[in-house]
């Protein structure tokens, strides 16, 4: 079941320790059609996130006790399928690389914010989040044994190898393979590999 009551709503939270700027960005995004909420304390959002999940979060990098990168790490632990965009008034190449590589950021934007770029990045982020959530829901339908077969399939193991590794007959492996394809709504190993990512 989706954590979002309205499946069509693109929900975005904005976190900036400057409450006026955070509220202004949230209003700007609301005009673009996003459902937004501004937070000036990242710890407050983390505490409440389970009740108010989002497709994407826009986070300032330089904040008080918890900077944007530490916040992103904690948020990602709560929700691996939320898109994160970083904003900063003090851009550096090192931060931009960290934002993407180490902290899973989708984009890294400099203040003042380019509204068109932020909106485009968020639309991409919301689409990514929806795709990841749908993939996770399909994988959650697999039984523990089907998940083992899935994992071995995406590693490139054939039926005989899987049968040997799992102590099952090739016929049973065939049945599990068919169930994996049916439940994940895929038609080949290449699609399974894409789903696993």
N, C-alpha and C positions, 0 to 999 in steps of 0.2 A: 504494500500500500504506500502511496506517495505521501511524503511528509508535508506536501503543499496542498492546501485546501482547494485552490483554484489552479488547475493544471495549465492554464494559459498565462498566468501571471509570471513575469520575469522579476524575481525578487532579488534586490541588491541592497546590502548594508554598506554604509560609509563610516569609516573610523578615522577620526582626525581629532587630535587634542585641542585644536582651535574650533570651539563649538560653532562659531559663526561660519567658518569656511566649510565645515562638515555639513551644516544645514544648507548652505548655498549649493554645494555639490548635489546633495540629495534632492533639492528642489529642481535643479537643472536636469537631473536624471528623470525625475517624475514627469517633467515636460516632454521627455523623450519616450514616455510610455512605460518606464520601469516602476515597480512598486518598491519604494525606498524607505529606509529608516537610517537616521544618523546617530552615531555614538561618539562621545568624546573620550570615553574610557574603554580601551580594548578588553580589560578584565571584565567589565560589565557585560559586554557582548558575549564573551566566552562563557560566563556564568548563565546567561539566558539563552544561549544558542540552541539548545535541545528543543526548546519550545518555539523558537522563531528561526528555523533554518533558512538559508538563502542559496540561490544559484551562484551568486558572485558577491565578493566583498572587495571594496575599494579601501585600501589601508595606507595611511601616511607611514613613511619610513621612520622619521624622527619624532618619537613621542616620549612621554615621561618615563615611568618605571618600566614599562614593557614596550620595546621598540617594535616596529612593523614586522621585522623578520622573526623575532621571538613570538609575536602574536600569531604570525602565519603558521609557524611550526605547531603551536598549540591548537590552532583552528583546524589544521590539516589532520591532527590526531582525532579530533571530534568528527570531522566530515572530510573524508578523502576526495569527495566529489564536488567540492565547492571551488569555483574559479576565483583566483586572487589576483588583483591588480594593485600595484604599488604606485604611490604618488609621492613626490618629494620636492622641496624647494632647494635642496642641496644635492643635485645629481652628481654621481661619480660613475665611472665605467665599472669599477669594482662592485659597487652596489647593484648596478644594472645586471651584471653577470650573476651575482649572488641571488638576486631577486628571481631569476629564471631557473638557474641550475640547482641551487641549494634549497630554495624555499618554494618552488613550484609556482612561481608567479607567471601569469599569462602576459603581462605587459608591465612597463615601468615608465611612468609619465612624469614630466616635469611640470611644476607649478609655475605660472598660472596654467590651468588645465585647458587643453585643446578639446573643446566640447565634442567635435565630430570624431576625433580619434578615440576619446573615452567611450563614447556611445558605440562606435564600431567594435572596439575591443570588448565591451561588455556584452554586446549581442553575440560575438564569437564565444565569450566565456559562458554565457547562459546556454548556448547550444551545446558546448562541450560538457557542461554539468549535466544537462538532460541526457545526453548520450551515455555518459559514465553511469548515471543512476539507472538508466534502462538496462545497460549491460550487467550491472551488479544485480539487478532484480532477476534477470534471466539466469545468471549463474547461481543465485540463491535457490532456484527451483531444483537444482541437481541434488540427488541423494549423495551421501558421503562416498559411496562406491563410484557413482557416476562422476563425481568431482575428481576422484583418483584417475579414472579413465580419461577424463578431459585433460588433466595435467600431463599425463603421459602422451596423449595425442599431440598436444601443442609442442611437446619436446621432440616429436618426430618418431616415436615408437610405433611399430607395426603391431598388428593383432597378436602374432605369436609371441613377440617380446613382452607385450602387455600381459598376456595370459601367464607367461612364466614369472614375471615380476609380481603379479597379484595372486598367483596360485589358483587361477580360474581356467575354465575350458575356453577355447577359441569361440565357441558358440555363445557362451555367456558374455564374452567381450563384445561380440557382434551385437548382442541385445543392448548392452550398455552404450555402445557407440550410437546405435539408432536412437536411444533415449536422449543422449547428449545432443545430437543434431536436432531432434524434435523440440526439446525444452529450450535450447538456445536459439531456435529458429534460424539455424545456419545450414549451409548446404555443402560445406567442404572444410577441410582442415585450415586452409588459408583464412577463411572467415573466423574460425575458432581462434586462430593465432591473433587476429585483429581484435577479437573480443577480449582476449586475455590481457591485452595491453591497456 
